[in-house]
Amino acid sequence: MTKNEQNRVVAWRLKIIRQANELPRGVAQTCRHFGLSRKTFYKWQARYKSHGDAGLCNRSRAPLHFPRATPRNVVSKILYLRERYRFGAARISSYLHRFHGMDVARSTAHRILIRYGMRRLPANQKRQRTGRPWHRYEKPQPGHRLQIDVKFLERIAGSRKRLYQFTAIDDCTRIRVLKIYDACNQKSAISFVDEVIRRLPLSARHPDGQRRRVPVQLPLAPGTAGRPARLHPSQNASTKRQGRALTSCGRAGVLPAAR
């Protein structure tokens, strides 16, 4: 309702109250003339006596209390994630559920963002940098963790057999073990793990004081149920870069020998 419309409503209600005060049986006749109930008339009259002309304005019908409203701490987290990391509604809902144990629907997060004037991000909007320096993912002790990846090589000209490149890189020393197999299955994965343990000259000191070979816990084959979840793409970036480099060599007709 615009300001002019609000002023007309106030003037009309004030006219009704004054007309009812001028007539001997003003309330009954005025309500009958204007088609109002006495309850509505007395409500307007009480507001006029308490607040003057401002009491005759239309009031919001929204409830004063919202028992199921989103808590303020959740709203503050949603706004922080949007301003700090440029997250959308779906990512905010997933982040709160995973790291804070808060079940917030995607529609709820979107409605809160709209309420505070934060519209949808453009399609080309990327995440902004947080200002923290980027640290390369590596372990301080050799043999603590290995990066393993499988690369599907292009077929050699004149051959119908497909080759699969298994690569393992130590996070500390960047020593690489590479081997090519003609099948990508559990048998090839186990054979490659044995080859990695045999070739890597890495060992660690056990808590009992003896030096032992570091146990390597690796997936049996890509896509199997026992494959561990990858925490971050940077943890497997070395094998990805090696795979891209060796793929370019394969296109040129040169395949490097396995170490």
C-alpha positions as a Markdown table, in Angstrom:
| # | Residue | x | y | z |
|---|---|---|---|---|
| 1 | Met | 0.0 | 0.0 | 0.0 |
| 2 | Thr | 1.4 | 3.4 | -1.0 |
| 3 | Lys | 1.5 | 6.4 | 1.2 |
| 4 | Asn | -1.4 | 8.2 | -0.5 |
| 5 | Glu | -3.6 | 5.1 | -0.2 |
| 6 | Gln | -2.6 | 4.9 | 3.5 |
| 7 | Asn | -3.6 | 8.5 | 4.0 |
| 8 | Arg | -7.0 | 7.9 | 2.4 |
| 9 | Val | -7.7 | 5.0 | 4.6 |
| 10 | Val | -6.8 | 7.0 | 7.8 |
| 11 | Ala | -9.0 | 9.9 | 6.6 |
| 12 | Trp | -12.0 | 7.6 | 5.9 |
| 13 | Arg | -11.8 | 5.9 | 9.3 |
| 14 | Leu | -11.4 | 9.2 | 11.1 |
| 15 | Lys | -14.5 | 10.4 | 9.3 |
| 16 | Ile | -16.5 | 7.3 | 10.6 |
| 17 | Ile | -15.4 | 7.9 | 14.2 |
| 18 | Arg | -16.3 | 11.6 | 14.1 |
| 19 | Gln | -19.7 | 10.9 | 12.5 |
| 20 | Ala | -20.5 | 8.4 | 15.2 |
| 21 | Asn | -19.7 | 10.9 | 17.9 |
| 22 | Glu | -22.0 | 13.6 | 16.4 |
| 23 | Leu | -25.2 | 11.4 | 16.1 |
| 24 | Pro | -27.3 | 10.5 | 19.2 |
| 25 | Arg | -27.2 | 6.8 | 18.3 |
| 26 | Gly | -24.1 | 7.3 | 16.4 |
| 27 | Val | -22.4 | 3.9 | 16.7 |
| 28 | Ala | -25.4 | 1.8 | 15.6 |
| 29 | Gln | -26.4 | 4.1 | 12.8 |
| 30 | Thr | -22.9 | 4.7 | 11.5 |
| 31 | Cys | -22.0 | 1.0 | 11.5 |
| 32 | Arg | -25.2 | 0.2 | 9.6 |
| 33 | His | -24.6 | 3.0 | 7.1 |
| 34 | Phe | -21.0 | 2.0 | 6.3 |
| 35 | Gly | -21.6 | -1.7 | 6.7 |
| 36 | Leu | -19.2 | -2.2 | 9.6 |
| 37 | Ser | -19.4 | -4.4 | 12.6 |
| 38 | Arg | -19.4 | -2.8 | 16.1 |
| 39 | Lys | -16.3 | -4.8 | 17.0 |
| 40 | Thr | -14.3 | -3.2 | 14.2 |
| 41 | Phe | -15.6 | 0.3 | 15.1 |
| 42 | Tyr | -14.6 | 0.0 | 18.7 |
| 43 | Lys | -11.2 | -1.4 | 17.7 |
| 44 | Trp | -10.5 | 1.7 | 15.6 |
| 45 | Gln | -11.9 | 4.0 | 18.3 |
| 46 | Ala | -9.5 | 2.5 | 20.9 |
| 47 | Arg | -6.5 | 2.8 | 18.6 |
| 48 | Tyr | -7.4 | 6.4 | 17.9 |
| 49 | Lys | -7.6 | 7.3 | 21.5 |
| 50 | Ser | -4.3 | 5.6 | 22.3 |
| 51 | His | -2.2 | 6.6 | 19.3 |
| 52 | Gly | -4.1 | 9.3 | 17.4 |
| 53 | Asp | -4.1 | 9.3 | 13.6 |
| 54 | Ala | -1.2 | 6.8 | 13.5 |
| 55 | Gly | -3.4 | 4.2 | 15.3 |
| 56 | Leu | -5.8 | 4.1 | 12.3 |
| 57 | Cys | -3.1 | 2.9 | 9.9 |
| 58 | Asn | -3.2 | -0.7 | 8.7 |
| 59 | Arg | -1.1 | -3.0 | 10.8 |
| 60 | Ser | 0.9 | -6.0 | 9.8 |
| 61 | Arg | -0.9 | -9.3 | 10.2 |
| 62 | Ala | 2.3 | -11.3 | 10.7 |
| 63 | Pro | 2.5 | -13.1 | 14.0 |
| 64 | Leu | 4.7 | -11.5 | 16.7 |
| 65 | His | 6.4 | -14.8 | 17.6 |
| 66 | Phe | 7.7 | -17.6 | 15.3 |
| 67 | Pro | 8.3 | -20.8 | 17.3 |
| 68 | Arg | 9.8 | -22.6 | 14.3 |
| 69 | Ala | 11.9 | -19.8 | 13.0 |
| 70 | Thr | 15.5 | -20.5 | 12.0 |
| 71 | Pro | 17.9 | -19.8 | 15.0 |
| 72 | Arg | 20.0 | -16.7 | 14.8 |
| 73 | Asn | 23.3 | -18.7 | 15.0 |
| 74 | Val | 22.3 | -20.7 | 11.9 |
| 75 | Val | 21.4 | -17.5 | 10.0 |
| 76 | Ser | 24.7 | -15.9 | 11.0 |
| 77 | Lys | 26.6 | -19.0 | 9.7 |
| 78 | Ile | 24.7 | -19.0 | 6.4 |
| 79 | Leu | 25.5 | -15.3 | 5.9 |
| 80 | Tyr | 29.2 | -15.8 | 6.8 |
| 81 | Leu | 29.6 | -18.7 | 4.4 |
| 82 | Arg | 28.1 | -16.6 | 1.6 |
| 83 | Glu | 30.2 | -13.5 | 2.3 |
| 84 | Arg | 33.4 | -15.3 | 3.0 |
| 85 | Tyr | 33.5 | -18.2 | 0.6 |
| 86 | Arg | 30.8 | -17.3 | -1.9 |
| 87 | Phe | 28.8 | -20.5 | -1.4 |
| 88 | Gly | 25.4 | -21.1 | -2.9 |
| 89 | Ala | 22.4 | -22.4 | -1.1 |
| 90 | Ala | 23.1 | -26.0 | -1.9 |
| 91 | Arg | 26.7 | -25.9 | -0.8 |
| 92 | Ile | 25.8 | -24.0 | 2.4 |
| 93 | Ser | 23.2 | -26.7 | 3.3 |
| 94 | Ser | 25.8 | -29.5 | 2.6 |
| 95 | Tyr | 28.6 | -27.7 | 4.6 |
| 96 | Leu | 26.4 | -27.1 | 7.7 |
| 97 | His | 25.3 | -30.7 | 7.7 |
| 98 | Arg | 28.8 | -32.1 | 7.3 |
| 99 | Phe | 30.8 | -29.9 | 9.6 |
| 100 | His | 28.3 | -28.5 | 12.1 |
| 101 | Gly | 25.6 | -31.2 | 12.2 |
| 102 | Met | 22.9 | -28.7 | 11.3 |
| 103 | Asp | 20.1 | -29.9 | 9.0 |
| 104 | Val | 19.2 | -26.8 | 7.0 |
| 105 | Ala | 17.2 | -27.3 | 3.8 |
| 106 | Arg | 18.4 | -25.8 | 0.6 |
| 107 | Ser | 15.2 | -23.8 | 0.2 |
| 108 | Thr | 15.7 | -22.4 | 3.7 |
| 109 | Ala | 19.2 | -21.2 | 3.0 |
| 110 | His | 18.1 | -19.7 | -0.2 |
| 111 | Arg | 15.2 | -17.9 | 1.5 |
| 112 | Ile | 17.5 | -16.5 | 4.1 |
| 113 | Leu | 19.9 | -15.2 | 1.5 |
| 114 | Ile | 17.1 | -13.5 | -0.4 |
| 115 | Arg | 15.8 | -11.9 | 2.8 |
| 116 | Tyr | 19.1 | -10.3 | 3.4 |
| 117 | Gly | 19.6 | -9.1 | -0.1 |
| 118 | Met | 22.0 | -11.8 | -1.3 |
| 119 | Arg | 20.7 | -12.9 | -4.7 |
| 120 | Arg | 21.8 | -16.0 | -6.7 |
| 121 | Leu | 25.4 | -16.0 | -7.8 |
| 122 | Pro | 26.1 | -15.6 | -11.5 |
| 123 | Ala | 26.9 | -18.7 | -13.5 |
| 124 | Asn | 30.5 | -17.5 | -14.0 |
| 125 | Gln | 31.0 | -16.4 | -10.4 |
| 126 | Lys | 34.0 | -18.3 | -9.0 |
| 127 | Arg | 34.9 | -18.8 | -5.4 |
| 128 | Gln | 37.0 | -15.9 | -4.0 |
| 129 | Arg | 40.3 | -16.6 | -2.4 |
| 130 | Thr | 40.3 | -16.6 | 1.4 |
| 131 | Gly | 43.7 | -14.9 | 1.6 |
| 132 | Arg | 45.4 | -17.9 | 3.2 |
| 133 | Pro | 48.6 | -19.0 | 1.5 |
| 134 | Trp | 48.5 | -22.2 | -0.4 |
| 135 | His | 50.6 | -25.0 | 1.1 |
| 136 | Arg | 51.7 | -27.9 | -1.1 |
| 137 | Tyr | 50.4 | -31.2 | 0.1 |
| 138 | Glu | 53.3 | -33.3 | 1.3 |
| 139 | Lys | 54.3 | -35.5 | 4.2 |
| 140 | Pro | 57.5 | -34.8 | 6.2 |
| 141 | Gln | 58.5 | -38.5 | 6.4 |
| 142 | Pro | 59.3 | -40.7 | 3.4 |
| 143 | Gly | 57.0 | -43.5 | 2.9 |
| 144 | His | 54.2 | -42.1 | 5.1 |
| 145 | Arg | 51.8 | -41.9 | 2.2 |
| 146 | Leu | 51.7 | -42.7 | -1.5 |
| 147 | Gln | 49.6 | -41.2 | -4.3 |
| 148 | Ile | 48.3 | -43.8 | -6.7 |
| 149 | Asp | 46.4 | -43.3 | -9.8 |
| 150 | Val | 45.4 | -45.3 | -12.9 |
| 151 | Lys | 45.6 | -43.8 | -16.4 |
| 152 | Phe | 43.9 | -45.2 | -19.5 |
| 153 | Leu | 46.4 | -45.0 | -22.3 |
| 154 | Glu | 45.5 | -44.5 | -25.9 |
| 155 | Arg | 45.7 | -47.6 | -28.2 |
| 156 | Ile | 49.0 | -48.1 | -30.0 |
| 157 | Ala | 48.6 | -47.9 | -33.8 |
| 158 | Gly | 48.0 | -51.3 | -35.3 |
| 159 | Ser | 47.0 | -52.9 | -32.0 |
| 160 | Arg | 43.5 | -53.5 | -30.6 |
| 161 | Lys | 44.8 | -54.0 | -27.0 |
| 162 | Arg | 44.2 | -51.3 | -24.5 |
| 163 | Leu | 46.9 | -50.4 | -21.9 |
| 164 | Tyr | 46.5 | -49.1 | -18.4 |
| 165 | Gln | 49.2 | -47.1 | -16.6 |
| 166 | Phe | 49.6 | -47.5 | -12.8 |
| 167 | Thr | 51.5 | -44.8 | -11.1 |
| 168 | Ala | 52.6 | -44.4 | -7.5 |
| 169 | Ile | 54.5 | -41.3 | -6.1 |
| 170 | Asp | 55.8 | -40.8 | -2.6 |
| 171 | Asp | 54.5 | -37.6 | -1.0 |
| 172 | Cys | 57.8 | -36.6 | 0.6 |
| 173 | Thr | 60.6 | -37.7 | -1.9 |
| 174 | Arg | 58.5 | -37.7 | -5.1 |
| 175 | Ile | 60.0 | -41.0 | -6.1 |
| 176 | Arg | 57.8 | -42.5 | -8.8 |
| 177 | Val | 57.0 | -46.1 | -9.6 |
| 178 | Leu | 55.3 | -46.7 | -12.9 |
| 179 | Lys | 54.1 | -49.9 | -14.6 |
| 180 | Ile | 51.8 | -50.6 | -17.5 |
| 181 | Tyr | 49.3 | -53.5 | -17.6 |
| 182 | Asp | 47.0 | -54.8 | -20.2 |
| 183 | Ala | 44.1 | -55.2 | -17.8 |
| 184 | Cys | 42.6 | -53.0 | -15.1 |
| 185 | Asn | 41.3 | -55.4 | -12.5 |
| 186 | Gln | 42.0 | -56.6 | -8.9 |
| 187 | Lys | 44.9 | -58.8 | -10.0 |
| 188 | Ser | 46.7 | -56.0 | -11.7 |
| 189 | Ala | 46.2 | -53.7 | -8.7 |
| 190 | Ile | 47.6 | -56.3 | -6.2 |
| 191 | Ser | 50.5 | -56.9 | -8.5 |
| 192 | Phe | 51.3 | -53.2 | -8.7 |
| 193 | Val | 51.1 | -52.8 | -4.9 |
| 194 | Asp | 53.6 | -55.6 | -4.5 |
| 195 | Glu | 55.8 | -54.0 | -7.1 |
| 196 | Val | 55.6 | -50.6 | -5.2 |
| 197 | Ile | 56.5 | -52.2 | -1.9 |
| 198 | Arg | 59.4 | -54.1 | -3.5 |
| 199 | Arg | 60.9 | -51.1 | -5.4 |
| 200 | Leu | 60.5 | -48.2 | -3.0 |
| 201 | Pro | 63.6 | -47.9 | -0.8 |
| 202 | Leu | 61.5 | -46.4 | 2.1 |
| 203 | Ser | 61.2 | -47.5 | 5.7 |
| 204 | Ala | 60.1 | -46.0 | 8.9 |
| 205 | Arg | 61.0 | -46.4 | 12.6 |
| 206 | His | 58.4 | -48.3 | 14.5 |
| 207 | Pro | 57.4 | -47.2 | 18.1 |
| 208 | Asp | 59.3 | -50.2 | 19.5 |
| 209 | Gly | 62.6 | -48.8 | 18.0 |
| 210 | Gln | 63.0 | -51.2 | 15.1 |
| 211 | Arg | 63.1 | -50.0 | 11.5 |
| 212 | Arg | 60.3 | -51.7 | 9.4 |
| 213 | Arg | 58.9 | -51.4 | 6.0 |
| 214 | Val | 56.0 | -48.9 | 6.0 |
| 215 | Pro | 52.7 | -50.7 | 5.4 |
| 216 | Val | 50.9 | -49.4 | 2.4 |
| 217 | Gln | 47.1 | -49.4 | 2.5 |
| 218 | Leu | 45.9 | -49.1 | -1.0 |
| 219 | Pro | 42.7 | -49.9 | -2.9 |
| 220 | Leu | 42.5 | -53.2 | -4.6 |
| 221 | Ala | 41.2 | -51.8 | -7.9 |
| 222 | Pro | 39.6 | -48.6 | -9.1 |
| 223 | Gly | 35.9 | -48.6 | -8.3 |
| 224 | Thr | 35.9 | -51.3 | -5.7 |
| 225 | Ala | 34.0 | -51.0 | -2.4 |
| 226 | Gly | 37.2 | -50.8 | -0.4 |
| 227 | Arg | 38.5 | -47.7 | -2.1 |
| 228 | Pro | 39.1 | -44.9 | 0.5 |
| 229 | Ala | 37.5 | -41.5 | -0.1 |
| 230 | Arg | 39.9 | -38.9 | -1.5 |
| 231 | Leu | 40.1 | -35.9 | 0.8 |
| 232 | His | 41.2 | -33.2 | -1.6 |
| 233 | Pro | 42.3 | -33.1 | -5.3 |
| 234 | Ser | 45.7 | -31.8 | -4.3 |
| 235 | Gln | 46.5 | -35.0 | -2.5 |
| 236 | Asn | 46.6 | -36.9 | -5.8 |
| 237 | Ala | 47.8 | -34.0 | -8.0 |
| 238 | Ser | 51.3 | -35.5 | -8.6 |
| 239 | Thr | 50.0 | -38.6 | -10.3 |
| 240 | Lys | 47.5 | -36.6 | -12.4 |
| 241 | Arg | 50.4 | -34.4 | -13.7 |
| 242 | Gln | 52.5 | -37.5 | -14.4 |
| 243 | Gly | 49.6 | -39.1 | -16.3 |
| 244 | Arg | 49.1 | -36.0 | -18.5 |
| 245 | Ala | 52.8 | -35.8 | -19.3 |
| 246 | Leu | 53.0 | -39.5 | -20.1 |
| 247 | Thr | 49.9 | -39.3 | -22.3 |
| 248 | Ser | 51.5 | -36.6 | -24.4 |
| 249 | Cys | 54.6 | -38.9 | -24.7 |
| 250 | Gly | 52.4 | -41.7 | -25.8 |
| 251 | Arg | 50.8 | -39.6 | -28.5 |
| 252 | Ala | 54.2 | -38.9 | -29.9 |
| 253 | Gly | 55.0 | -42.6 | -30.1 |
| 254 | Val | 57.3 | -42.7 | -27.0 |
| 255 | Leu | 56.5 | -44.6 | -23.9 |
| 256 | Pro | 58.9 | -44.1 | -20.9 |
| 257 | Ala | 60.3 | -47.2 | -19.2 |
| 258 | Ala | 59.1 | -48.0 | -15.8 |
| 259 | Arg | 61.3 | -47.4 | -12.9 |
